[in-house]
Amino acid sequence: MKGLFTFAASVIFSLSMMSVGMNVAHAFLKGPEDGRTGSPADNFATCATAGCHDSFVLNSGSAVFSISAPDTYTPGEEVSITVLFSDSSSAKHGFQLSALDAKNEHVGLFNNVDNKTQTGEGDYISHTERGTDGSSWTVVWMAPSSPADDPVTIYGAGNEANGNGTNKGDYIYTTTASMVAEDAVPGSCAAKSIDVPNSKIKLLFGENDEVAVRVTGDSDCVAEGVKVTASLSKAGKKRVEISPESVETNENGEARFTITAKEKNGNAKVTFKADGIKGKKGKAKLVVKVRKK
């Protein structure tokens, strides 16, 4: 009788533990609870803890878990971030992200771009059940309206799951990526407008002149490394040539072009366009008057 009782208790305990494992595994499919990114704000907690996905030591798997994010962000604008597992053949994958400033406080807000991810208040974002079938996710982080206490660090934890329906046999990984506000990068200047100091020039047949186009940002800072492309109207092509067709701005924010007059009277309209600047501020126009004498 005692042996039968012991056997029954053992069975009940085993079933109970299996139920716990199944519940944890189901929770994984639905997404982890907030606070599992391994960040200082999470007390470095991940799902690689006792009673969760604890079969292996953290970051002991052979896959590569990474976060792809730009080095800089513009305050008040969206940043696209990609989370990726590579070198993995597992059946299921999951993740969770958070963003902290230099004071280890949550900053900005995460948003979904599809049904593969989910977020509550925006401090965390993670996979959905549908999202576990893939191994990469794209999310959006909305930067704060003013520069944060940089750097902003994106903390990520990933789950490489074997898909056996339990919380056993899964690998947990952590990784980070950092960003700073664009204006906080030494020597950087976000291009906002393009200008041609002299909007009209005159050339005689066969003459040439160098034109400097200037690209600037806020507070008239000079934008270096911005590609500027020159184009001619149909009539303009009959009257002048431009070299080069495109060039990047130098350390003074200038893109220099040489314009050579052909042997045809009239006006040539030149349009200069700066990459990355939308609308009218991204274009500047020049009129070249071509005359025989």
Secondary structure as UniProt FT lines:
FT   HELIX           2..30
FT   HELIX           40..42
FT   TURN            43..44
FT   TURN            50..51
FT   TURN            58..59
FT   STRAND          64..68
FT   STRAND          72..73
FT   TURN            75..76
FT   STRAND          78..86
FT   STRAND          92..100
FT   TURN            102..103
FT   STRAND          109..111
FT   TURN            115..116
FT   STRAND          117..119
FT   STRAND          124..127
FT   HELIX           130..133
FT   STRAND          136..142
FT   STRAND          152..161
FT   STRAND          171..181
FT   HELIX           182..184
FT   TURN            186..187
FT   STRAND          193..195
FT   STRAND          200..204
FT   TURN            205..206
FT   STRAND          208..216
FT   HELIX           218..220
FT   TURN            224..225
FT   STRAND          227..232
FT   TURN            234..235
FT   HELIX           236..238
FT   STRAND          240..243
FT   STRAND          246..248
FT   TURN            251..252
FT   STRAND          254..261
FT   STRAND          266..274
FT   TURN            275..276
FT   HELIX           280..282
FT   STRAND          283..291
//
